[in-house]
């Protein structure tokens, strides 16, 4: 298994287990793999933990935006899709 696949698969499993939405998890996994590709060097043995940290930060941000959007839609009387 390629490291990118490993990061994507395991970050996805952990974020879904933490209760994040599918959309937030998808975007966070993309961000984790992107971080892996962009970073030239990691501390010894900290590649996955750092990618997971970046993914959790992104997932929390996306989840927050989704809640704000849902609240705004509810306030305007729209039905969420």
N, CA, C and O of each residue as an XYZ file, in Angstrom:
324
protein
N       0.852     -1.176      0.000
C       0.000      0.000      0.000
C       0.902      1.244      0.000
O       1.853      1.337      0.775
N       0.592      2.158     -0.852
C       1.349      3.403     -0.963
C       1.059      4.289      0.258
O      -0.055      4.262      0.782
N       2.039      5.068      0.713
C       1.811      5.927      1.890
C       0.603      6.855      1.761
O      -0.097      7.100      2.743
N       0.354      7.376      0.549
C      -0.804      8.255      0.355
C      -2.104      7.499      0.602
O      -3.029      8.027      1.219
N      -2.170      6.263      0.117
C      -3.359      5.445      0.333
C      -3.532      5.115      1.813
O      -4.648      5.119      2.333
N      -2.420      4.831      2.482
C      -2.456      4.525      3.914
C      -2.998      5.723      4.706
O      -3.867      5.566      5.563
N      -2.483      6.902      4.415
C      -2.920      8.107      5.111
C      -4.398      8.353      4.846
O      -5.160      8.599      5.781
N      -4.811      8.289      3.591
C      -6.207      8.539      3.236
C      -7.144      7.555      3.933
O      -8.142      7.957      4.530
N      -6.824      6.286      3.856
C      -7.701      5.249      4.413
C      -7.822      5.366      5.931
O      -8.926      5.329      6.475
N      -6.688      5.506      6.610
C      -6.711      5.515      8.068
C      -7.231      6.822      8.645
O      -7.900      6.814      9.678
N      -6.939      7.938      8.002
C      -7.497      9.213      8.459
C      -9.012      9.181      8.298
O      -9.739      9.639      9.179
N      -9.488      8.646      7.186
C     -10.936      8.541      6.939
C     -11.611      7.699      8.031
O     -12.652      8.086      8.562
N     -11.019      6.560      8.359
C     -11.589      5.694      9.392
C     -11.649      6.394     10.751
O     -12.658      6.316     11.452
N     -10.569      7.074     11.117
C     -10.534      7.739     12.413
C     -11.510      8.915     12.488
O     -12.166      9.112     13.511
N     -11.608      9.688     11.419
C     -12.515     10.836     11.431
C     -13.976     10.395     11.447
O     -14.798     11.002     12.134
N     -14.304      9.352     10.702
C     -15.676      8.845     10.724
C     -16.014      8.283     12.108
O     -17.140      8.428     12.585
N     -15.033      7.644     12.745
C     -15.248      7.124     14.095
C     -15.456      8.263     15.096
O     -16.154      8.094     16.095
N     -14.851      9.418     14.827
C     -15.006     10.582     15.704
C     -16.321     11.313     15.460
O     -16.651     12.246     16.193
N     -17.077     10.903     14.442
C     -18.400     11.476     14.216
C     -18.456     12.627     13.227
O     -19.453     13.348     13.192
N     -17.429     12.820     12.430
C     -17.456     13.876     11.426
C     -18.302     13.432     10.234
O     -18.438     12.237      9.972
N     -18.868     14.398      9.516
C     -19.703     14.090      8.357
C     -18.844     13.563      7.204
O     -17.621     13.709      7.205
N     -19.509     12.949      6.224
C     -18.793     12.393      5.075
C     -18.073     13.481      4.283
O     -16.935     13.296      3.853
N     -18.738     14.604      4.096
C     -18.122     15.702      3.339
C     -16.902     16.254      4.070
O     -15.861     16.489      3.456
N     -17.029     16.459      5.369
C     -15.911     16.970      6.162
C     -14.752     15.977      6.140
O     -13.591     16.376      6.051
N     -15.065     14.697      6.221
C     -14.041     13.656      6.204
C     -13.331     13.620      4.854
O     -12.107     13.504      4.793
N     -14.094     13.719      3.785
C     -13.506     13.692      2.444
C     -12.529     14.858      2.250
O     -11.403     14.661      1.794
N     -12.962     16.056      2.596
C     -12.098     17.227      2.436
C     -10.877     17.149      3.353
O      -9.783     17.560      2.966
N     -11.057     16.633      4.546
C      -9.946     16.510      5.485
C      -8.918     15.491      4.994
O      -7.715     15.690      5.165
N      -9.385     14.408      4.392
C      -8.459     13.412      3.852
C      -7.643     13.987      2.699
O      -6.442     13.739      2.590
N      -8.301     14.752      1.849
C      -7.578     15.411      0.759
C      -6.517     16.354      1.319
O      -5.406     16.425      0.795
N      -6.860     17.075      2.381
C      -5.915     18.002      3.001
C      -4.739     17.253      3.630
O      -3.600     17.712      3.546
N      -5.003     16.109      4.256
C      -3.934     15.310      4.879
C      -2.954     14.791      3.828
O      -1.740     14.851      4.024
N      -3.479     14.286      2.720
C      -2.612     13.778      1.655
C      -1.829     14.936      1.025
O      -0.649     14.792      0.709
N      -2.483     16.067      0.848
C      -1.810     17.249      0.312
C      -0.681     17.694      1.247
O       0.402     18.058      0.790
N      -0.936     17.662      2.535
C       0.093     18.028      3.511
C       1.276     17.063      3.423
O       2.430     17.482      3.503
N       0.987     15.777      3.259
C       2.037     14.770      3.106
C       2.890     15.056      1.869
O       4.115     14.946      1.912
N       2.232     15.423      0.770
C       2.953     15.687     -0.474
C       3.788     16.952     -0.397
O       4.872     17.008     -0.977
N       3.303     17.975      0.312
C       3.968     19.279      0.346
C       5.106     19.364      1.356
O       6.042     20.143      1.176
N       5.028     18.566      2.416
C       6.016     18.671      3.483
C       7.269     17.892      3.116
O       7.195     16.692      2.851
N       8.430     18.565      3.097
C       9.656     17.891      2.681
C      10.204     16.905      3.718
O      10.822     15.906      3.350
N       9.984     17.174      5.009
C      10.514     16.291      6.046
C       9.605     16.319      7.269
O       9.023     17.347      7.615
N       9.503     15.177      7.902
C       8.712     15.050      9.122
C       9.645     14.601     10.246
O      10.733     14.084      9.994
N       9.207     14.803     11.479
C       9.958     14.241     12.602
C       9.915     12.723     12.469
O       8.999     12.164     11.865
N      10.897     12.082     13.029
C      10.975     10.633     12.935
C       9.739      9.992     13.567
O       9.455     10.203     14.746
N       9.015      9.213     12.778
C       7.849      8.496     13.263
C       6.599      9.335     13.440
O       5.637      8.873     14.054
N       6.582     10.559     12.918
C       5.446     11.450     13.149
C       4.688     11.806     11.876
O       3.911     12.760     11.873
N       4.893     11.074     10.819
C       4.236     11.395      9.552
C       2.724     11.291      9.692
O       2.000     12.241      9.397
N       2.252     10.132     10.143
C       0.803      9.933     10.222
C       0.163     10.851     11.252
O      -0.898     11.422     11.000
N       0.796     10.996     12.402
C       0.193     11.831     13.447
C       0.077     13.289     13.010
O      -0.899     13.960     13.347
N       1.047     13.775     12.274
C       0.969     15.156     11.805
C      -0.090     15.311     10.716
O      -0.809     16.310     10.691
N      -0.190     14.340      9.823
C      -1.238     14.388      8.788
C      -2.620     14.291      9.428
O      -3.554     14.952      8.974
N      -2.764     13.483     10.471
C      -4.030     13.361     11.182
C      -4.386     14.677     11.878
O      -5.548     15.083     11.892
N      -3.396     15.329     12.446
C      -3.621     16.619     13.109
C      -4.154     17.641     12.111
O      -5.099     18.370     12.411
N      -3.553     17.697     10.929
C      -3.990     18.623      9.884
C      -5.411     18.267      9.429
O      -6.240     19.150      9.212
N      -5.678     16.979      9.289
C      -7.009     16.534      8.843
C      -8.085     16.879      9.873
O      -9.174     17.319      9.506
N      -7.788     16.682     11.151
C      -8.772     17.008     12.193
C      -9.064     18.498     12.216
O     -10.211     18.908     12.395
N      -8.038     19.300     12.038
C      -8.239     20.748     12.014
C      -9.155     21.140     10.850
O     -10.049     21.971     11.013
N      -8.933     20.545      9.684
C      -9.765     20.831      8.518
C     -11.186     20.320      8.719
O     -12.143     21.011      8.369
N     -11.338     19.129      9.275
C     -12.669     18.554      9.494
C     -13.473     19.409     10.470
O     -14.671     19.613     10.270
N     -12.834     19.908     11.514
C     -13.528     20.767     12.472
C     -13.985     22.059     11.798
O     -15.091     22.538     12.052
N     -13.149     22.613     10.953
C     -13.498     23.834     10.238
C     -14.684     23.603      9.304
O     -15.620     24.402      9.278
N     -14.648     22.518      8.542
C     -15.732     22.213      7.605
C     -17.020     21.929      8.368
O     -18.093     22.382      7.968
N     -16.919     21.178      9.469
C     -18.096     20.856     10.270
C     -18.726     22.133     10.826
O     -19.949     22.266     10.856
N     -17.893     23.059     11.259
C     -18.382     24.329     11.786
C     -19.119     25.105     10.697
O     -20.194     25.653     10.940
N     -18.543     25.152      9.500
C     -19.187     25.851      8.383
C     -20.515     25.194      8.012
O     -21.479     25.888      7.686
N     -20.573     23.879      8.057
C     -21.817     23.173      7.746
C     -22.897     23.504      8.772
O     -24.052     23.721      8.408
N     -22.530     23.544     10.048
C     -23.511     23.888     11.090
C     -24.002     25.315     10.917
O     -25.195     25.581     11.067
N     -23.090     26.245     10.600
C     -23.484     27.635     10.382
C     -24.440     27.737      9.197
O     -25.429     28.467      9.259
N     -24.152     27.016      8.130
C     -25.003     27.037      6.939
C     -26.372     26.447      7.255
O     -27.393     26.974      6.812
N     -26.397     25.363      8.014
C     -27.672     24.737      8.382
C     -28.502     25.684      9.241
O     -29.717     25.778      9.069
N     -27.847     26.385     10.167
C     -28.560     27.347     11.007
C     -29.118     28.489     10.170
O     -30.248     28.928     10.384
N     -28.323     28.972      9.215
C     -28.766     30.068      8.349
C     -29.937     29.623      7.481
O     -30.891     30.375      7.285
N     -29.864     28.396      6.961
C     -30.962     27.868      6.137
C     -32.222     27.696      6.974
O     -33.325     27.992      6.513
N     -32.061     27.224      8.182
C     -33.212     27.033      9.062
C     -33.849     28.383      9.415
O     -35.071     28.512      9.485
N     -33.007     29.360      9.628
C     -33.495     30.700      9.966
C     -34.277     31.307      8.804
O     -35.263     32.016      9.009
N     -33.825     31.021      7.579
C     -34.497     31.555      6.391
C     -35.686     30.697      5.981
O     -36.434     31.072      5.077
N     -35.872     29.556      6.628
C     -37.013     28.710      6.332
C     -36.773     27.703      5.238
O     -37.720     27.077      4.764
N     -35.508     27.522      4.813
C     -35.198     26.549      3.776
C     -35.026     25.168      4.400
O     -34.720     25.029      5.584
N     -35.230     24.170      3.576
C     -35.026     22.800      4.026
C     -33.639     22.380      3.585
O     -33.271     22.563      2.424
N     -32.862     21.815      4.508
C     -31.498     21.372      4.178
C     -31.556     20.145      3.287
O     -32.402     19.270      3.470
N     -30.646     20.089      2.318
C     -30.627     18.963      1.375
C     -29.867     17.794      1.929
O     -29.753     16.762      1.267
